[in-house]
Amino acid sequence: MMNLPLNELIEIAGCRYMLVTAVSQRARQLQSDPDRLDGRKPVSVAVDELYTGKLHLEYPKEFYQD
C-alpha cells in the first residue's frame, strides 16, 4: 500500500465518515474475490481504488445541505 495523504483521501470522499464507510464496504466486497487482491490486503486495494478514481461514491441526499 502506498502511503497516501489522509487529507487527500478525506477530500476525495467528502468527509471521514464517508471515507471509512466506502473503504470498509469495498474491502468486504473484495474479500469474496481473492483473485482481485493479488496478495494484498482488501483495505489496501480499496484505498488505492478510491485514490485512483476506480471507486466511485454515491452520497445520500442528507450529505448535500442547501
PyMOL commands that set and color helices and strands:
alter all, ss='L'
color gray80, all
select helices_A, chain A and resi 6-13+16-31+34-36+42-52+61-63
alter helices_A, ss='H'
color red, helices_A
deselect
rebuild
show_as cartoon
